[in-house]
Amino acid sequence: MPDLMTVLRETNRLLAAKGLAECESIELAADQDTANVNLVGFAGNERYAIKVRVRNLDTMARQRCVANALRERTGLPIPLHLCHSDEDDELPLVVMEHMPGEQLRLLFQSATAAQSDALARDWGRCIARFHGASIEPDDCGGWPALAVAHAGYLDWQRMKIRDTIGLLDTLGWPPDEVSAVRAYLLERDGSFDEPAAPGLVKRDQGPRDALGLLEPEPHVSALLDWELVSPGDTLWEIVDVFVMLYVGGLGRVWPAFREGYERESDAEIQRGEPLEYYTLVRSLIALTWRDQDAARREQARELSRRLLDGESPVVD
């Protein structure tokens, strides 16, 4: 992380080039990303959201283009991306409109049950609208074809799951459970080459990646992290949301999320082998998330057991 004065100087250089008000000061944002550093810039009564990028540096121009296009075409609460550094020797910054709100993962813990359900329902609506959005790849510099993007993501998940299975013994899993997981995955290896639910995906899709407000009524106020948008299987993202909520002790809001998603998409989330396979893969990978404690690892293990027993927790 560079010092704040360097970030301030580089942010103001980008803002000045666009004829925008420059910041008088900056500070670290209260809610941080898992990888990139987030800051807030203050310019009189105006605020900016500033992200210092440490990964996916080659996608900054496309991120700005895609996010702004989706904001205009869908009406979703996506921050207006104002400017970004575009030279290799510059500090990698993206400067965006600042949108108020608190991460959903925190709001779900402090809100009432009714407020949490309303938030989750609106979140489901937002993600369904994004999944069904239309944007031409040539509009923003191009991206892989659907089949190529899906195959690449599937290969990446399989690589991660192989690494995770190697850790199950050290996490205290008995040999019979490890063998059952191996057999389940091996039986399905090479399957699911076609996306079950084609659409736009953005990979970062969890309660850290959206902000919400409770007034005047509970609603999603900002959708964040647009650097990895591409075609793909939207079922992965539905599963990601479910697993993050379930493992994070927030499974109580899943039915409301599902209701909002299905109402907006006008389609039910269907039980089936892709759904169960994706859920097992993501529940196992959740065992290695860096912020996991023993209780969350046990939630991930319970979810895996349910799937191996033939349940489909996402829809059951």
C-alpha positions in Angstrom: 0.0 0.0 0.0 1.5 3.4 -1.0 1.4 6.2 1.4 -1.8 8.4 1.5 -0.1 11.5 0.1 1.0 9.5 -3.0 -2.5 8.2 -3.5 -3.9 11.8 -3.0 -1.4 13.2 -5.5 -2.1 10.6 -8.2 -5.9 10.7 -7.6 -5.9 14.5 -8.1 -3.8 14.1 -11.3 -6.5 11.8 -12.8 -9.3 14.1 -11.6 -7.7 17.2 -13.0 -7.2 15.6 -16.4 -11.0 15.0 -16.5 -11.9 18.5 -15.3 -13.3 17.1 -12.0 -13.0 18.6 -8.5 -9.8 17.6 -6.8 -9.6 16.0 -3.3 -8.6 17.9 -0.3 -8.0 14.8 1.7 -8.4 11.0 1.6 -8.8 8.2 4.2 -9.1 4.5 4.3 -12.6 3.2 3.8 -14.2 1.5 6.7 -15.2 -1.6 4.6 -12.2 -3.0 2.9 -12.0 -5.3 -0.1 -10.4 -8.7 0.3 -7.6 -7.9 -2.1 -7.5 -4.2 -3.3 -7.3 -1.2 -1.0 -10.3 1.1 -0.8 -10.2 4.7 0.1 -12.6 7.7 0.3 -11.6 11.1 -1.2 -13.1 14.4 0.0 -13.6 17.3 -2.3 -15.7 19.9 -0.6 -19.2 18.4 -0.3 -18.3 15.7 -2.8 -16.8 12.3 -2.2 -15.1 9.8 -4.4 -14.5 6.1 -4.0 -10.8 5.2 -4.8 -9.5 1.7 -5.3 -5.8 1.0 -5.4 -5.6 -2.1 -7.6 -3.2 -4.9 -6.8 -4.7 -7.5 -9.1 -6.3 -7.6 -12.6 -4.4 -4.5 -13.6 -5.0 -5.2 -17.3 -8.8 -4.9 -16.9 -9.1 -1.3 -15.6 -10.2 0.3 -18.9 -12.7 -2.5 -19.5 -14.0 -2.3 -16.0 -14.8 1.3 -16.4 -16.5 0.8 -19.8 -18.5 -2.3 -18.7 -19.6 -0.8 -15.3 -20.8 2.4 -16.9 -22.6 0.6 -19.7 -24.4 -1.7 -17.3 -25.3 1.2 -15.1 -26.9 3.0 -18.0 -28.6 0.0 -19.6 -30.0 -1.8 -16.4 -30.6 1.1 -14.0 -28.7 -0.9 -11.3 -26.9 1.0 -8.5 -23.4 0.7 -10.0 -21.0 3.5 -9.1 -20.1 5.8 -12.1 -16.5 5.0 -12.9 -14.9 8.4 -13.5 -11.2 7.7 -14.4 -8.3 5.3 -14.0 -4.6 5.2 -14.5 -3.6 3.9 -17.9 0.2 3.8 -17.9 2.3 0.9 -16.6 4.5 3.1 -14.5 1.6 4.9 -12.8 0.0 4.0 -9.5 -2.9 1.7 -10.5 -6.0 3.6 -9.4 -9.7 3.6 -10.2 -11.7 6.6 -9.1 -15.5 6.2 -8.9 -18.6 8.0 -7.7 -19.0 7.4 -3.9 -22.2 5.7 -3.1 -23.4 5.4 0.5 -24.1 2.2 2.3 -22.7 -0.6 4.4 -21.6 -4.0 3.2 -24.5 -6.5 3.2 -22.5 -9.0 5.3 -22.6 -6.4 8.1 -26.1 -5.1 7.6 -27.5 -8.7 7.7 -26.1 -9.0 11.2 -27.5 -5.7 12.6 -30.8 -5.4 10.8 -34.1 -6.9 12.0 -35.3 -10.1 10.3 -37.8 -8.2 8.2 -35.2 -5.7 7.1 -32.7 -8.4 6.3 -35.3 -10.2 4.2 -36.1 -7.0 2.3 -32.4 -6.4 1.6 -31.8 -10.0 0.5 -34.9 -9.8 -1.8 -33.6 -6.6 -3.4 -30.1 -8.1 -3.8 -31.5 -11.1 -5.6 -33.5 -8.8 -7.9 -30.3 -6.8 -8.7 -28.2 -9.9 -9.5 -30.9 -11.4 -11.6 -31.1 -8.2 -13.6 -27.4 -8.2 -14.1 -27.4 -11.9 -15.2 -30.0 -11.1 -17.8 -28.3 -7.9 -19.1 -27.1 -7.6 -22.7 -23.8 -6.0 -23.5 -21.7 -6.6 -26.7 -18.1 -7.6 -26.0 -16.9 -5.3 -28.8 -18.3 -2.4 -26.8 -15.6 -2.6 -24.3 -12.5 -4.2 -25.9 -13.8 -7.7 -26.3 -13.8 -10.8 -24.1 -13.7 -14.6 -24.5 -16.6 -16.4 -26.1 -19.1 -18.0 -23.7 -17.7 -21.6 -24.2 -14.1 -20.4 -23.7 -14.9 -18.4 -20.5 -17.0 -21.2 -19.0 -14.3 -23.8 -19.7 -11.6 -21.6 -18.2 -13.6 -21.0 -15.0 -14.5 -24.7 -14.7 -10.8 -25.7 -15.1 -9.8 -23.1 -12.4 -12.4 -24.5 -10.0 -11.2 -28.0 -10.6 -7.6 -27.0 -9.9 -8.6 -25.3 -6.7 -10.7 -28.3 -5.6 -7.7 -30.6 -6.1 -5.6 -28.4 -3.8 -8.4 -28.4 -1.2 -8.9 -32.2 -1.2 -5.3 -32.5 -0.3 -5.9 -30.5 2.9 -9.0 -32.5 4.2 -6.9 -34.9 6.2 -5.2 -32.0 8.0 -8.6 -30.5 8.7 -9.6 -33.6 10.6 -11.9 -35.2 8.0 -12.1 -39.0 8.4 -10.8 -41.2 5.5 -14.3 -42.4 4.6 -15.5 -38.8 4.0 -12.5 -37.9 2.0 -13.0 -41.0 -0.1 -16.7 -40.1 -0.7 -15.7 -36.6 -1.9 -13.1 -38.0 -4.2 -15.5 -40.5 -5.7 -18.3 -37.9 -6.2 -16.0 -35.5 -8.0 -14.2 -38.2 -10.0 -17.6 -39.6 -11.2 -18.5 -36.1 -12.6 -15.1 -35.1 -13.9 -15.4 -34.0 -17.5 -19.1 -33.1 -17.1 -20.8 -29.7 -17.3 -18.9 -28.5 -20.3 -22.0 -26.5 -21.3 -23.2 -23.7 -19.0 -26.4 -24.5 -17.3 -27.6 -20.9 -17.2 -25.7 -18.7 -19.7 -25.5 -15.0 -19.0 -23.2 -12.3 -17.7 -21.1 -13.0 -14.6 -18.6 -11.0 -12.6 -17.0 -13.6 -10.3 -17.0 -11.4 -7.2 -20.6 -12.0 -6.1 -21.1 -12.0 -2.3 -22.3 -10.0 0.6 -18.9 -8.1 0.6 -19.6 -6.9 -2.9 -22.8 -5.0 -2.4 -23.8 -2.1 -0.1 -27.1 -1.5 1.4 -29.1 1.1 3.4 -32.1 0.6 5.7 -33.8 3.9 5.1 -36.2 5.0 3.7 -36.7 1.3 3.2 -34.1 -1.6 3.1 -32.5 -1.7 -0.4 -29.2 -2.3 -2.1 -27.5 1.0 -2.6 -24.3 0.0 -4.6 -23.0 -3.0 -6.5 -19.2 -3.2 -6.5 -16.2 -4.9 -8.2 -16.7 -5.0 -11.9 -13.2 -5.9 -13.1 -13.9 -9.5 -14.2 -17.3 -9.3 -16.1 -17.6 -11.9 -18.9 -20.0 -14.4 -20.3 -20.4 -17.5 -18.1 -22.6 -19.8 -16.2 -24.8 -17.7 -13.9 -25.5 -20.8 -11.8 -22.0 -20.5 -10.3 -22.8 -17.0 -8.9 -26.1 -18.2 -7.5 -24.2 -21.0 -5.7 -21.5 -18.5 -4.6 -24.2 -16.4 -2.9 -25.8 -19.4 -1.2 -22.5 -20.9 0.1 -21.3 -17.5 1.4 -24.5 -17.0 3.3 -24.7 -20.6 4.6 -21.1 -20.8 5.7 -21.2 -17.3 7.1 -24.1 -18.1 9.4 -26.5 -16.0 7.3 -28.4 -18.8 5.6 -31.7 -17.4 7.1 -31.8 -14.7 4.3 -31.3 -17.1 1.4 -35.1 -17.8 0.9 -35.7 -14.1 0.5 -32.7 -13.7 -1.9 -34.0 -16.6 -3.9 -37.5 -15.1 -4.0 -36.2 -11.8 -5.4 -34.0 -13.5 -7.9 -36.6 -15.8 -9.3 -39.2 -13.1 -9.5 -36.9 -10.8 -11.5 -35.6 -13.5 -13.7 -39.0 -15.2 -14.1 -37.4 -18.5 -13.7 -37.0 -21.0 -10.8 -33.6 -22.1 -9.6 -33.7 -25.8 -10.6 -32.5 -28.8 -8.7 -30.1 -30.9 -10.8 -26.5 -32.2 -11.2 -24.9 -28.9 -12.2 -26.4 -27.2 -9.1 -25.3 -29.9 -6.7 -21.8 -30.3 -8.2 -21.2 -26.5 -8.2 -22.4 -26.3 -4.6 -20.1 -29.1 -3.4 -17.1 -27.6 -5.2 -17.7 -24.2 -3.6 -18.5 -25.6 -0.1 -15.1 -27.5 -0.2 -13.2 -24.5 -1.4 -14.9 -22.5 1.4 -12.9 -24.5 3.8 -9.7 -22.7 2.8 -11.1 -19.1 2.7 -8.6 -17.0 4.6 -11.1 -15.5 7.1 -12.5 -18.9 8.1 -12.8 -19.9 11.8 -13.6 -23.4 13.2 -17.4 -22.7 13.2 -17.5 -21.6 9.5 -15.4 -24.6 8.5 -17.8 -26.8 10.3 -20.7 -25.1 8.4 -18.9 -25.8 5.1 -18.3 -29.5 6.1 -22.0 -29.9 7.0 -23.0 -28.5 3.7 -20.7 -31.0 1.9 -22.1 -33.9 3.9 -25.7 -32.9 3.0 -24.7 -32.9 -0.7 -23.0 -36.3 -0.5 -26.2 -37.6 1.2 -28.2 -36.6 -1.9 -29.7 -33.4 -0.7 -29.8 -30.2 -2.8 -29.6 -27.5 -0.1 -29.9 -24.6 -2.5 -33.5 -25.5 -3.3 -34.5 -28.0 -0.6 
